[in-house]
Amino acid sequence: MTQTRPRPVPRDLYAVLPAVLLVTAAVLVGRYVYTYDDLIVGWPPLLGRWDPHLGPGTPAAVVVAAAVVAYGPAVAARLPWRALLPAVWGATMAWTWSLALVDGWRRGVAGRLTTHQEYLSVVDRWQDIPATLRGFTGHILLHSPDNWPAHVAGHPPASTLTYVLLDRIGLGGGGWAGAWTVTVGATAGVAVLVTVRVLSGERLARRAAPFLVLAPAAVWMGVSADGYFAAVAAWALALLALAVTGRSLWWAAGSGLLFGLTCYLSYGLTLFAVPAAAVLLLGRRGVRERPVLFVPLLLGAAVVPAAFTAAGFDWWEAYRLLVTRYYEGAAGVRPYGYWVWANLACTVLITGLATAAGLRRTGGVLLRRRAGGGRAGSAGTPDGPAEESRASEVRLAFLVAAGLLALLVADLSGMSKAETERIWLPFALWLLPACAFLTRPRGWLTAQAVLALLLNHLLATGW
């Protein structure tokens, strides 16, 4: 009788198990060691509450998930590149809209940005935009007269001004604001794909595409303004990648313009300087050949800060006041010792177990490169096919590691205690391309879809 040897445990599961344990610990410690008054979240580590439910978006969400799992990898591999990008945008919108509509039109879309802490609650106070910008910092602190709601006070005024301008052109109300946010936010995955392709090659970009569509982060991308911020930041990096790999200098100007806007949408997104530096390093050959690209890049980056400064808004003073406001509120109560690791559990939930496995492989790629005495190759380096394939993987791993580093800096700063499932969406999107390293993509996509569906149907998420 022949004995069957037990099948070895796939190494990817060694990364998944710690991720599961991290989330489990965050839930148990949050529920049984701390109280609501300590953490100020309803279902730690997430801001929300237990609320099993179905909704009008449920059938569509299941159909979209099944279609992407079944056909996503094959379609991404075969579709012409110019057709793949709009296909990813459309599929991402379908996934995000269907998840949002699980909670119905009012609670899931139209009401998201109209609550008392959100941007639309102050649109009527912006009748005189220049005067409001000049006086913006005077309403940040909690004890100031007519203090801004939490989300308005917690961001530079470009975030609120976006929705004010939508209202001015006739697209007022939560429905239009929600539609704008989902539509723009869904382009973030396209920007990530563009970046990955020009820096690491089309093969890896195509492998990453289905994971960018079916990300659990879509639960919060629809409808949170941070999804819109994520798209702006992602396109800033994408245009920078195009600029350093030999495209028109106009891409550099556009990248700078979006980087400037990013910093006036969210203070924390100044940390996108880390992945931007990674893009410059990966495209260093193009930078050396055309150092003039820094001229349109810096000029573009100066446009938005110059405009807001001329209008009377002081970014640095506002940030100083925000830090005070931050610790006047929930951050003054929420314990750093819990959130510094529970935030990472939130990251697991928005990026999924596939990303945890992909990050293990990302680390492996970088370690093998280091052991070989190499460093991250420059995009466009002409090598043999095998060496170019390995170099492409190193470049992608380096880009993902830069996104992870920015996220970890945000974590250690103490300025992100809770709600990072929403706040860290711009960083989380740059971890998802790690899934390009995975084999058996359909199994991992299934895990991503199941996690997103469970989160959306078992919890009432809020911000």
N, C-alpha and C positions, 0 to 999 in steps of 0.2 A: 504494500500500500504506500503510495507516494504522498508525503506530507506537503501541503501547500504553504509556502512561506507567506507570512503576513505582508500585505502591501505597505510600503513605506508611506508615512504621512507626508503629503506635499509640503515643501518648505514654505510655501506662501501662507499655509495655515499657522505657521509659527509667528507670523506677523498679525494675523487676524485674531488669534487668541488673546494677546495682550490688549488689542483694541477693544474687544468685547469685554474683557475684565475691567478696563479703564472706564467704559461707559457704565458697567454694572456697579462699580465702586462709587462713581459719581452719583448715581441714582440712590443707592442705599445710604451712603453717607449724607447726601443732601436731604433725604427723607427722615432718617432716624437719628442722626447726630445733631443736625441743625434744625431750626424751626423756620417757618415762613418769614418771621420777623428778622431772622439773621440773613437769609439769602434773598428775600423779596422776589422769588419766582414761584410759580404755582406747581411746576413739575420739574424739580431740579434734575439735571442742570439746565433744562430748557425753560424759557419763559412761556408758560401756557398752563393748561389744566387738562386733566383726564376727562375725555368726552368722546367715547366711541360713537361714531355716526357715519351715515352714508349721505350722499347728496347727488345732485344732478350731474356733477362731473365724474362720478364714480365709474360708470360704464366707459366713458371716453378715456379715462386714465388707464383703465385695465387694457383697453384695445391698443392705445398708444404704446404702453409698456410691452405688450405681447408682440406688436409689430416690430419695435426696435430690437427686442431680444432675438426674434426670429430672422429678421432680414437686415438689421443694422450693419453688422460686420461685412456682409457680402455686398450690400449697396455702397458702403463707404469704400470698399476696395475697388469697385468697378466703375462707379459713376465718374464721368469727367469732372475734373477739379472745379471748373467754373460752375458746374451744376451742383456739386457737392455742398458748396458754401451756402447757397440759398436753401438747399434741402435741410441742412443742419439748422439753419435759422427757423425754417418752418416747423420742423419736428420739435425743436426746443420750445417754440411758442405753443404748439399743440400740447406738449407735456405740461408746461407751466400753467396754461389756461385750464386744462382739465383738472389739475390738482387744486387750483384756486377755486374752481366752481364746485368742488366737493362740499365747500362751505356755503354754496349758493352765491348769487350775484351780489347781494347786499353785504353779507358778512365776509365773503371771500374776496370781493373785488372793490365794489363802489364805496364800502365803508372803511376800508383799511387806512386810507390817508386822510380821513376826516375826523378821527377821534380827537379828544381835547389835547393830546400830546403831539399831534402830527402837524404837518406843514399846512394843510388846507384850512386848519382852524384859525390861521392868522392872515389869510389872504386879504381880508377886508382892511387890515391895518397897513397895507402897502399902497394906499391911494397915491401917495407922493413917494415914489421910489427913491429919488436922491436923498430926500429928508430922512427916510427910514434907514437908509444905509449909513448916513451920518450919525444917527442916533442908535444904531444897532447894539453897540456894546453897552449902552446904558440900560438895557433890559435883560442882560444875561444873568446876573446874580439873583438868587431867590428873593432877597429882600428888596430888590430894586422895584420901582413902580412899574406896574403892568409887565412883569417879567415874562420873557418868552417861555412857551411850553418846552418840555425837555428836549425834543428832537430839534426844534428850531434853535434853542440856545446852544445845543451840543454840536452844531455844525456852522461853518461859515455861511454867509448869506446866499451864495450861489445856489445852494440846495433849495431853499425856500423860494428864491427868485425864479427858479425854473417853473414852479407851479403857479406862481403869480403871473408869469408871462403866458403860460397856457390859458389861464383865466382871461387875460387881456385879449387874446386872439379868438375868444369864443369857445374855448375848450375847458370851461370851468366845471367844477364838481368832481366827486370821487370817481365816477365812471370813466371820464376822460383821463383823469390823472392815473388811474389804475391801468388803462389801456396803454398810455404812453410809457409807463414804467415797465410793463411786461414786454412791450414791443422793442423798446431800446435795450432792456436788460437781456433779452434773448439773443442779441447780437454779440454778447460777450464771448460766447463759445466760438463764434465765427472768428473773432479777433484772436483768440488763443490758437485756433487752427492755423491762421495766417502766420502767426509768429513761429509756431512749431515748424511749419513747412519751410520757411525761409532760413531758419537757423539749423534745423535738424533733418530736413528732408521730408518728402511727401509720404513715404512709406509709414513713418511713425505718426505723422499727422492723421493719415487715414485710419490707422489703428486706434487713435485716441478719439476719433469723431463720435462713435456711438456713446462713449462714456461721458462726453461733454453734453450730449443730448439728455441722457437718462440720469443725470445727477440728482441725488436726494436734495441738493441745495435748491432745486426748483420749488420745493415746498415754501421756501422763504423768498425766492426771487419773485413770487407772485402772491401778494403785491407788497414789496418793500422798496423804499427809495434806494436802499443800499444795492439793489440789483441794478438800478440805473447808474449808480456810482461805479459799480464793478465794470459795467460796459465802457464807460468813459476811460477808466484806468487801463482796461484791456486794450482798447484801441490806441491809447497813447503808446503802449509797449509795441503793438503790432506795427504802427507807423514808424517807430524808431527802428525796429528790426528791418523793415523795408528800406529805410534810409541807409543803414550801415552795410547793407548787402548790395549796394550799387544802384538802387533806384533813384528817382528824381530827388533833388534837394527839397522839393516841395513837401515830400513825406516828412522830412526833418522839421520843417516849419509847422506842419500839422501836428506832429508828435509833441512839439514844445507847447503849442496852443492847448492841447488836451491835458498835458501834464499840469500846466498852470490852472486850468479849470478844475482838474482833480483835486488840487490842494485847496480850492475854494468851495469844493463840495463837502469835503471831510478832512478834518485836521489829521486824522490818523493815516490818511492815504499819502502823506509825505513819505511814508515808509516805502512807497513804490520806487524810491530812489535805489533800493537794494536790487530788485529785479531789473531796473533800468541799467544799473551798473553791470549786471550780468549780461544783458543784451549787448552793451558796448564792448565788453570783453570778448564775447563770442563773435562779434563782428569786427574785431580789432583790425583785421586786414583791410576792410573797407574804410575804417576810420583813419588808418595810416595813409591810405591812398588818397582820401578826400577829407582832410581835417577841416576843410571849409564848412562841412556840414554842421559844425558846432555853431556857426554864425546864425543860420535860420533856426536851428534848434533853440538857442538861447533867446533870440529875438521873439520867437513864438511863445516861449515860456514866460516872457515878460508881459505879454499883452493883457491877460486877465488880472494878474496882480496890479499892474499899472492902472487899469480901469477902475478897479475897486478902491485902490488907494486914492486915486484922484477924486472918486465919489465920496471919500471921507471915511472909509472903513479901514481900521487898523487891525490887520491879521494877528500880529503878535500880542497886542493888548487884548484882543478878543480871546485868544488862546489862554493867556494868563488868567483872565476872568473865568473862562470855562473850567480850568482846573479847580478854581475855588468853588464854582457852582457844582462841579462833579462830586466833590467831597462834602458839600452841603446836603446833597441828596442821598440816594441809595448807596453810592460808592463809599460813603462814610460809614456805612453799616456792614456792607457785604465783606466777608473775611477774605483777605488776599490768600491766606493759606489754603483755602478750599478752591477758589476760582483759578488760581495759577495752574492747577492741573485739571480742574473740571472744565475749563474753557477748551482744553484739548479733547475732552470727551465730546463736547459740542462739535468740534471739528470732525471727529469720526462720524458723527451723525449726519453732517451735511455733505461730507465727501464720500461716505460709504466704506464698506469693508474692502471693496475692490481697490480703493485708493490706498488703504493700509497695506495690502499685499503689493501694490505697485510701488509704494515707497520703500518697501524692503528690497525690491529689485533695483530701484534707483540707487539705493545705498551700495548694493553689490556692484553695479556698474562703475560707480565712482571709486570704490575700493580697489577693484581690479585695475582701473586706470592708474591709480596711485601706486599700486604694487608694481606696475609696469614702468614706472618712472615718467609717465606722461602727464599732460595737463589738458584742460578743456581745449579742444581744437577750435580753430577759427572757421566760421561758416564759409563754405566755398573752397576749402583746401582740396586740391586735386590729388587724390590718393587712389590706390587700387580699390576694386569693389568691396573686398572683405574689410580692408582697413577703413574705408569710407563709411561702411555700415557701422563698424565699432565706434568710429569718431562721431557719427550722428547720434548714436545712443548716449555717448558721453555728453554731448552738447545738450541733449534733452534733459539728461539727469542733472546737469549743472543748472539749467533754467528752473527745473522743479525745485532743486535745493535752494535756489535764491528766493523763490516764493515761500518756501517753508521757513527760511531764515527770517524773512520780513514778518511772518506770522508769529514766530517765537519772540521776536523783539517786541511786538505789540503785546504779547502775553506778559512778558516780564515787566513791561512798563507799569503795570498796575492801572492803566487807563482803560482797560477792557475787563471789567468785572461783570460777568454775565452778559446775556443777549448776544454773545459772539456768534451764535448760529445765524444772526442777521448781520452784525457789524463786520464779521470777517469774510463775508461773501467775496469781496474783491480779491482777497488772498487765496481763499479756498479754491477758486477756479483754476489757479495755476498749479495746484496739486493733482488735479484730475488727469493731466496728460501722462502721469506716471503709469496709468493703466495701459498705455501703449505697450509696455513691457510684458504684459500678462499673456499667457497662453489660455486657450479655451475661453474666449471672450463671452460666449453666450451664457455660461454658468455665472460668471462674474456680473454680467449685465442683469441677470435674473436677481441676484442678491441685491444689486443697487435698486432695482424697481420695487422689490418686496419691501425693502427698508423704507423707501419713500412713501409707498402706499400705506404701510402700517403707521408711520408717523402722522400722515395727513388724516387718516381715518380714526385713530385712537386718541389723538390730542387736539385740543383747540389751541392752536398756536396764536400768539399775539405779541405786539410790541408797542 
